[in-house]
């Protein structure tokens, strides 16, 4: 696989992580409900994990000679707290699918592949945590 293709894939992942970081931060600030302190703590923890993902992805893009993206997609901020969790779960399920695809796309670059596999594990954990919040 050409280095340019790896950079393109990593920047797609970086865009997704930047978006997730901002969305989780906003949901952390705005979440209200009976269990809001514990849910807000989880959302903050996840946002920090997403920030770590963004850093490693950006650093890898730069190491490959590319320009790391700094542009997230628009975030989702539903009015109801429960809908925030549902939106986050939907996005995490998509992230798991995306990372599985991207891992295959960069399989010839073992450093990038291993990095994406580690991130995939975290994203799968986020799915599990959000499903637990929703009781699903």
MINU-346542 format. One record per residue (C-alpha): x, y, z; chain; residue number from 0. Coordinates in steps of 0.001 Angstrom, whole numbers. Last residue first. Layout:
<nodes>
    east   north      up c   k
       X       Y       Z A NUM
...
</nodes>
This chain:
<nodes>
    east   north      up c   k
  -29206   -3185   26041 A 135
  -29620   -1492   29426 A 134
  -28959    1929   27923 A 133
  -26000    2574   30194 A 132
  -24782    -984   29559 A 131
  -24989    -406   25809 A 130
  -22855    2693   26271 A 129
  -20170     761   28162 A 128
  -20138   -2111   25644 A 127
  -19894     237   22669 A 126
  -17077    2145   24401 A 125
  -15222   -1143   24924 A 124
  -15485   -1864   21199 A 123
  -14031    1587   20527 A 122
  -11107     862   22862 A 121
  -10347   -2405   21084 A 120
  -10574    -661   17708 A 119
   -7994    1877   18905 A 118
   -5551    -937   19606 A 117
   -6221   -2483   16183 A 116
   -5704     926   14548 A 115
   -2253    1244   16151 A 114
   -1354   -2300   15138 A 113
   -2324   -1607   11524 A 112
    -450    1712   11443 A 111
    2783      78   12629 A 110
    2269   -3011   10443 A 109
    1864   -1083    7170 A 108
     737   -3794    4715 A 107
   -2581   -4175    6562 A 106
   -3495    -528    5971 A 105
   -6808   -1180    4176 A 104
   -7654   -4199    6324 A 103
   -7266   -2155    9503 A 102
   -9343     601    7874 A 101
  -12311   -1712    7372 A 100
  -12281   -2960   10965 A  99
  -11791     630   12118 A  98
  -14823    1800   10143 A  97
  -17111    -923   11510 A  96
  -16031    -186   15085 A  95
  -16469    3541   14434 A  94
  -20002    2955   13129 A  93
  -20898    1139   16349 A  92
  -19302    4014   18274 A  91
  -21391    6575   16367 A  90
  -24655    4754   17096 A  89
  -23666    4433   20747 A  88
  -22909    8151   20963 A  87
  -26247    9023   19382 A  86
  -28064    6726   21820 A  85
  -26186    8264   24757 A  84
  -27123   11766   23604 A  83
  -30710   10597   23062 A  82
  -30899    9627   26729 A  81
  -29817   13161   27652 A  80
  -32654   14755   25708 A  79
  -31920   17851   23580 A  78
  -29776   16018   21029 A  77
  -26241   17312   20414 A  76
  -24755   15607   17356 A  75
  -21355   16853   16200 A  74
  -20436   18269   12810 A  73
  -17377   16558   11260 A  72
  -13964   17346   12684 A  71
  -11267   19355   10902 A  70
   -7731   19285   12260 A  69
   -6267   16950    9656 A  68
   -2735   15688   10077 A  67
    -428   16764    7221 A  66
    1531   13833    5845 A  65
    5184   12853    6038 A  64
    4638    9372    7458 A  63
    5677   10626   10902 A  62
    3088   13415   10556 A  61
     294   10913    9897 A  60
    1535    8788   12804 A  59
    1534   11795   15164 A  58
   -1979   12720   14091 A  57
   -3222    9180   14717 A  56
   -1508    9004   18098 A  55
   -2950   12362   19151 A  54
   -6466   11659   17921 A  53
   -6560    8341   19769 A  52
   -5455   10063   22968 A  51
   -8261   12601   22491 A  50
  -10766    9768   22010 A  49
   -9615    8277   25309 A  48
  -10105   11653   26963 A  47
  -13616   11890   25561 A  46
  -14347    8404   26906 A  45
  -13336    9416   30410 A  44
  -15439   12583   30215 A  43
  -18467   10604   29022 A  42
  -17967    8110   31853 A  41
  -17743   10894   34451 A  40
  -20857   12526   32983 A  39
  -22681    9212   33364 A  38
  -21586    8886   36994 A  37
  -22585   12454   37859 A  36
  -25800   12292   35770 A  35
  -27335    9210   37330 A  34
  -30802   10679   37848 A  33
  -30567   12914   34815 A  32
  -28666   15638   33037 A  31
  -25940   15524   30364 A  30
  -24892   18958   29075 A  29
  -21175   19236   29851 A  28
  -20383   15555   29295 A  27
  -22448   15590   26080 A  26
  -20359   18512   24829 A  25
  -17105   16742   25677 A  24
  -18350   13504   24123 A  23
  -19212   15339   20896 A  22
  -15894   17167   20751 A  21
  -13851   14006   21243 A  20
  -16024   12006   18849 A  19
  -15535   14576   16088 A  18
  -11780   14641   16654 A  17
  -11739   10832   16595 A  16
  -13692   10583   13340 A  15
  -11461   13158   11646 A  14
   -8398   11261   12875 A  13
   -9761    8005   11443 A  12
  -10212    9647    8061 A  11
   -6717   11127    8454 A  10
   -5329    7648    9111 A   9
   -6962    6318    5946 A   8
   -5563    9150    3810 A   7
   -2095    8781    5358 A   6
   -2150    5047    4594 A   5
   -3171    5811     983 A   4
    -325    8334     623 A   3
    2164    5763    1940 A   2
    1243    3432    -895 A   1
       0       0       0 A   0
</nodes>
